[in-house]
Amino acid sequence: MNSHTSLTPAARALGYAGLLPQIACLALVGIDNPYRFTAVFMGFVYPAVIFSFLGGVWWGQAVSERDGASGSVYVISVLPSLIAAALFLPYLEGWEWPGPAMLYLGAFLALSPMVDRALGYAAADFMRLRWHLSLGLGGLTIALGFVSMWAMEPKVPEQPVNPHSTMDTGAVT
């Protein structure tokens, strides 16, 4: 086992702290409150931004490659931003949202370290952290997708039944 680490304790702590916004969104969506929709929306935006950021990291790693990276690395690098933007379309068009889009986003995040592994730029301790954070944020995003499908389901208020009232026909008496 290599005792050398490329990550500082601050980098690790701040990395794990990056899961806190999604945990807060999940908690806010799980309870009835006036900020539920805001929590769902922010719980989608935050991982979408992180996913897009990962593409930027891959781009930066490719640019810093001494021998020059292949064109496919640059294509792969822009995909997270394009995917994240496409996953906003259901919201913009009024289609079913956030459930399916959030589930896809969570899955893409959870699997994103596979790209890091394929590119081969990352040190072993960084890859360990990437897997922890990606599985964490991806899993929280998937959980939020399921909870939000339940929480944001239109609720039909129960109408009190008054057995002593007569049916209102709309006729003027």
C-alpha positions as CSV (number, residue, x, y, z in Angstrom):
1,M,0.0,0.0,0.0
2,N,1.3,3.4,-0.9
3,S,1.4,5.8,2.0
4,H,1.8,8.8,-0.3
5,T,-1.4,10.8,-0.8
6,S,-2.1,13.5,-3.3
7,L,-5.1,14.8,-1.4
8,T,-4.9,17.1,1.6
9,P,-7.2,16.6,4.6
10,A,-9.0,19.8,3.6
11,A,-9.6,18.5,0.1
12,R,-11.2,15.3,1.6
13,A,-13.3,17.2,4.1
14,L,-14.6,19.7,1.5
15,G,-15.3,16.8,-0.9
16,Y,-17.5,15.0,1.6
17,A,-19.0,18.3,2.6
18,G,-20.2,18.6,-1.0
19,L,-22.8,15.9,-0.2
20,L,-24.5,18.1,2.4
21,P,-26.6,20.2,0.0
22,Q,-28.1,17.1,-1.5
23,I,-28.8,15.7,2.0
24,A,-30.5,18.9,2.9
25,C,-32.6,18.9,-0.2
26,L,-33.6,15.3,0.4
27,A,-34.6,16.1,4.0
28,L,-36.7,19.2,2.9
29,V,-38.5,17.2,0.2
30,G,-39.3,14.4,2.6
31,I,-41.3,16.7,5.0
32,D,-44.3,18.8,4.2
33,N,-43.1,22.4,4.0
34,P,-43.5,25.4,1.7
35,Y,-39.9,25.0,0.3
36,R,-40.5,21.5,-1.0
37,F,-40.5,22.5,-4.7
38,T,-37.4,24.7,-4.2
39,A,-35.6,21.8,-2.6
40,V,-36.6,19.5,-5.5
41,F,-35.4,22.0,-8.0
42,M,-32.1,22.7,-6.2
43,G,-31.7,19.0,-5.6
44,F,-31.6,18.7,-9.4
45,V,-29.6,21.8,-10.2
46,Y,-26.8,21.0,-7.8
47,P,-25.9,17.6,-9.1
48,A,-26.3,18.8,-12.7
49,V,-23.7,21.5,-12.0
50,I,-21.4,19.0,-10.4
51,F,-21.8,16.6,-13.4
52,S,-21.0,19.5,-15.8
53,F,-18.0,20.4,-13.6
54,L,-16.7,16.9,-13.9
55,G,-16.6,17.3,-17.7
56,G,-14.5,20.4,-17.2
57,V,-12.1,18.5,-15.0
58,W,-11.7,15.9,-17.8
59,W,-11.2,18.7,-20.3
60,G,-8.5,20.2,-18.1
61,Q,-6.8,16.9,-17.6
62,A,-6.8,16.3,-21.4
63,V,-5.4,19.8,-22.1
64,S,-2.5,19.3,-19.6
65,E,-1.5,16.0,-21.3
66,R,2.0,16.4,-22.6
67,D,1.6,14.2,-25.6
68,G,-1.7,15.6,-26.4
69,A,-5.0,13.9,-25.8
70,S,-7.1,12.2,-28.5
71,G,-10.1,14.0,-29.8
72,S,-12.4,11.5,-28.2
73,V,-11.3,12.7,-24.7
74,Y,-12.6,16.2,-25.6
75,V,-15.9,14.8,-26.9
76,I,-16.3,12.8,-23.7
77,S,-15.5,16.0,-21.7
78,V,-18.4,18.0,-23.2
79,L,-21.0,15.2,-22.7
80,P,-21.8,15.9,-19.1
81,S,-22.8,19.5,-19.8
82,L,-24.9,18.4,-22.8
83,I,-26.5,15.6,-20.8
84,A,-27.3,17.9,-17.8
85,A,-28.8,20.5,-20.1
86,A,-30.9,17.8,-21.9
87,L,-32.2,16.6,-18.6
88,F,-33.7,20.0,-17.9
89,L,-35.9,19.8,-21.0
90,P,-38.7,17.9,-19.3
91,Y,-39.0,20.7,-16.8
92,L,-38.9,23.4,-19.4
93,E,-41.5,21.6,-21.5
94,G,-43.8,20.7,-18.7
95,W,-43.3,17.0,-19.1
96,E,-43.0,14.6,-16.2
97,W,-40.3,15.9,-13.9
98,P,-38.2,15.6,-11.8
99,G,-38.4,11.8,-11.2
100,P,-37.1,10.3,-14.4
101,A,-34.6,13.0,-15.2
102,M,-33.3,13.0,-11.6
103,L,-32.9,9.2,-11.7
104,Y,-30.9,9.4,-14.9
105,L,-28.7,12.2,-13.5
106,G,-28.0,10.2,-10.4
107,A,-27.0,7.1,-12.4
108,F,-24.7,9.2,-14.6
109,L,-23.0,10.7,-11.6
110,A,-22.7,7.3,-9.8
111,L,-21.0,5.9,-12.9
112,S,-18.8,8.9,-13.8
113,P,-15.6,7.6,-12.1
114,M,-15.5,5.0,-14.8
115,V,-14.5,7.8,-17.1
116,D,-11.8,8.9,-14.8
117,R,-10.5,5.3,-14.7
118,A,-10.6,5.0,-18.5
119,L,-8.8,8.3,-18.9
120,G,-6.1,7.2,-16.4
121,Y,-5.2,10.7,-15.2
122,A,-6.2,10.3,-11.6
123,A,-4.1,9.1,-8.6
124,A,-5.4,6.1,-6.6
125,D,-6.4,8.2,-3.5
126,F,-8.2,10.6,-5.8
127,M,-10.1,7.8,-7.4
128,R,-11.1,6.4,-4.1
129,L,-12.5,9.8,-3.1
130,R,-14.2,10.1,-6.6
131,W,-16.0,6.8,-6.1
132,H,-17.1,7.7,-2.6
133,L,-18.4,11.1,-3.7
134,S,-19.9,10.0,-7.0
135,L,-21.7,7.0,-5.4
136,G,-22.8,9.3,-2.6
137,L,-24.1,12.1,-4.7
138,G,-25.5,9.7,-7.3
139,G,-27.3,7.7,-4.7
140,L,-28.7,10.7,-2.9
141,T,-29.9,12.1,-6.3
142,I,-31.6,8.8,-7.1
143,A,-33.2,8.8,-3.7
144,L,-34.3,12.4,-4.2
145,G,-35.8,11.4,-7.5
146,F,-38.0,8.7,-5.9
147,V,-38.9,10.8,-2.9
148,S,-39.8,13.8,-5.1
149,M,-42.0,11.6,-7.4
150,W,-44.0,10.7,-4.2
151,A,-43.8,14.2,-2.6
152,M,-44.7,16.2,-5.7
153,E,-47.6,14.0,-6.7
154,P,-50.7,16.2,-7.0
155,K,-52.8,15.7,-3.9
156,V,-56.5,16.0,-4.2
157,P,-57.9,17.7,-1.1
158,E,-60.6,15.8,0.6
159,Q,-63.9,17.5,0.5
160,P,-65.8,17.5,3.7
161,V,-69.2,15.8,3.3
162,N,-72.1,17.5,5.0
163,P,-75.0,15.0,5.1
164,H,-77.5,17.8,5.9
165,S,-76.8,19.8,2.7
166,T,-78.8,19.5,-0.4
167,M,-77.2,19.1,-3.8
168,D,-76.4,22.5,-5.3
169,T,-77.9,22.5,-8.8
170,G,-76.9,26.1,-9.5
171,A,-80.5,27.1,-9.8
172,V,-81.5,30.4,-8.2
173,T,-84.4,30.1,-5.7
